[in-house]
Amino acid sequence: MKIHGFEIVFDGIEEWSDDDAEWLYEAGCDDGTPGVSNGIVKIAFGREAESFVEAVSSAMRDVGKSGVKARIARIVPDDPADRADADEFNRLIAALGRFQRADVHSWPVGRVASPVES
């Protein structure tokens, strides 16, 4: 397996609280670092997975399990080779009007798909 680097960028939140950071860690985001840079709230991940899609899907699900009150705005890959998959996630995020916590945890791992497909 490979470690995939990416950021999940959020809106609907201005900063991470200590409680948010603890909830994220307990939900499985121990491979992510929450932060704010130039007013952009994000989590930088280094997630081990078979594919970039699986890494992002599982990170999104873990964020959803955490209970933090933030909406996923976009995915930013560290590796330019992952740009096409990140763009697909970003198109889905935009089309669904931003994921909220209840939507994120219903994503299937290992493929880019809308949670409303089933």
C-alpha positions in Angstrom: 0.0 0.0 0.0 1.0 3.6 -0.6 0.7 6.7 1.6 -1.5 9.2 -0.3 -1.1 12.9 0.6 -4.0 15.3 0.3 -6.0 18.0 2.0 -9.7 18.1 2.7 -10.7 21.8 2.7 -13.8 22.8 4.6 -16.4 25.6 4.8 -18.9 26.4 7.5 -16.2 26.7 10.1 -13.6 29.3 10.9 -11.2 27.3 13.1 -10.8 23.9 14.7 -11.6 23.7 18.4 -9.7 21.4 20.8 -12.9 19.2 20.9 -13.0 19.0 17.1 -9.4 17.8 17.0 -10.0 15.2 19.6 -13.2 14.0 17.9 -11.4 13.8 14.6 -8.6 11.7 16.1 -11.0 9.4 17.9 -13.0 8.9 14.6 -9.9 7.6 12.8 -8.3 10.8 11.5 -5.0 10.1 13.4 -3.2 10.4 10.1 -4.5 13.9 9.5 -3.4 17.3 10.9 -6.2 19.9 11.3 -5.2 23.4 10.6 -6.1 26.9 9.3 -3.9 28.7 6.8 -4.8 32.2 5.4 -8.4 31.6 6.6 -8.7 28.2 4.9 -9.8 25.4 7.3 -8.4 22.1 6.3 -7.0 18.7 7.3 -3.8 17.5 5.7 -3.8 13.7 5.4 -1.1 11.2 4.8 -3.4 8.1 4.5 -2.2 4.6 3.6 -4.5 2.9 1.0 -4.4 0.9 -2.2 -5.5 4.0 -4.2 -6.0 7.7 -3.9 -9.8 7.2 -4.2 -9.8 4.7 -1.4 -7.7 7.0 0.8 -9.9 10.1 0.2 -13.1 8.1 0.6 -12.1 6.6 3.9 -10.8 10.0 5.2 -14.2 11.6 4.3 -16.0 8.8 6.1 -13.9 9.2 9.2 -14.5 13.0 9.2 -18.2 12.3 9.0 -18.0 9.9 11.9 -16.3 12.6 14.0 -19.4 14.8 14.4 -17.6 18.0 13.5 -19.9 20.7 12.2 -18.1 21.5 8.9 -18.9 20.9 5.3 -16.3 19.5 2.9 -15.6 22.1 0.2 -12.9 20.4 -1.9 -10.1 17.9 -2.1 -6.5 19.0 -2.9 -4.0 16.3 -3.8 -0.3 16.6 -2.9 0.7 14.6 -6.0 -0.3 16.1 -9.4 -0.8 12.5 -10.7 -3.9 12.3 -8.4 -5.5 15.5 -9.9 -8.0 13.7 -12.1 -9.4 11.7 -9.2 -9.5 14.8 -7.0 -11.3 16.7 -9.7 -14.0 14.0 -9.8 -14.5 14.2 -6.1 -14.7 18.0 -6.4 -17.3 17.8 -9.2 -19.4 15.5 -7.0 -19.0 17.8 -4.0 -20.2 20.8 -6.0 -23.1 18.9 -7.7 -24.4 17.7 -4.3 -24.2 21.2 -2.9 -21.4 20.4 -0.4 -21.4 17.3 1.8 -22.6 17.6 5.3 -21.7 15.1 8.0 -24.6 12.8 7.4 -23.6 12.5 3.7 -19.9 11.8 4.2 -20.1 8.5 6.1 -22.4 6.9 3.5 -19.7 6.9 0.8 -18.5 3.5 -0.3 -14.7 3.0 0.0 -12.7 2.3 -3.1 -14.6 4.1 -5.8 -15.7 7.6 -6.7 -19.5 7.5 -6.5 -22.4 9.5 -5.2 -23.9 8.4 -1.9 -27.3 8.6 -3.5 -26.5 5.9 -6.1 -27.8 2.9 -4.2 
